[in-house]
Amino acid sequence: RMYWQLYLNLMGSSNNTVELSGKAMGKKEFVFTPISHAVYIVVKTIASSLFGKYELGAHLTIEKGDQQFLTMKGGLMYARMFWFHRCLCVFAMARTNKAKERKYMAQAKRIHKELTNSLKNKNPNVLNYVSLLNAEKAALKQKKNQEDDVRKLYNDAISMSARGGYVHDAALAQERFADYLLSSVGDYEEAKYHIEGAIQRYTNWGAMGVVEHLHKKYQDVLAGSSTH
């Protein structure tokens, strides 16, 4: 029921975005077990990442009893997806909250390392995750004259997800690339291109709730204004 509610939120069939409450699930009426609570944390983190509520995603805590189900190895089948979205949230917060950048980076590096190790151990299911996180990390550590390298990493992440059929991950990569272009480069023209690309991919995926969110968040950029 939690995933069903997430799908309804993503599709725009609910008034909620990250709140898992609606037609499929009444949160106040739901009785959690240790496993279902772990799933709840996973689903809420994914929603936070896709709807741009990065601070919430970064700070969702794993309460006692969840840890055993959310480990990289031997945990829930969606555990790696959870860690990817959690890592993306803390990378995003490191970009926007410079006062706490060190704190967020410490968490992001730890998760990024675990996912990278999973890829090195021949787990192909995390390739597109690691690809986007590599771009996020490079964007934060970018030094002078390294802008082209960061751009390439984002473009590689977009292409990798698209080739693998992960339309939503390609859309997310385009959105994050646009955020980098706006916040760190000031390239509004290319940022607009990638926001429009993300909107088209999310539309193809059926996530009209995310499409509406992006239209509202980037309305000035989409209208051609340089004010963001």
Salt bridges, closest charged atoms under 4 A:
GLU19 OE1 - LYS44 NZ 3.92
GLU63 OE1 - HIS37 NE2 3.95
ASP66 OD2 - HIS37 ND1 2.85
GLU101 OE1 - LYS98 NZ 3.87
GLU114 OE2 - ARG110 NH1 3.89
GLU136 OE2 - ARG95 NH2 3.45
GLU136 OE1 - ARG176 NH2 2.99
GLU147 OE2 - ARG151 NE 2.78
ASP156 OD2 - LYS152 NZ 2.86
ASP169 OD1 - HIS168 NE2 3.71
ASP179 OD2 - ARG95 NH1 2.68
ASP179 OD2 - ARG176 NH1 3.74
ASP187 OD2 - ARG151 NH2 3.08
GLU190 OE1 - ARG151 NH1 2.29
GLU190 OE2 - HIS194 NE2 3.45
GLU212 OE2 - LYS216 NZ 3.23
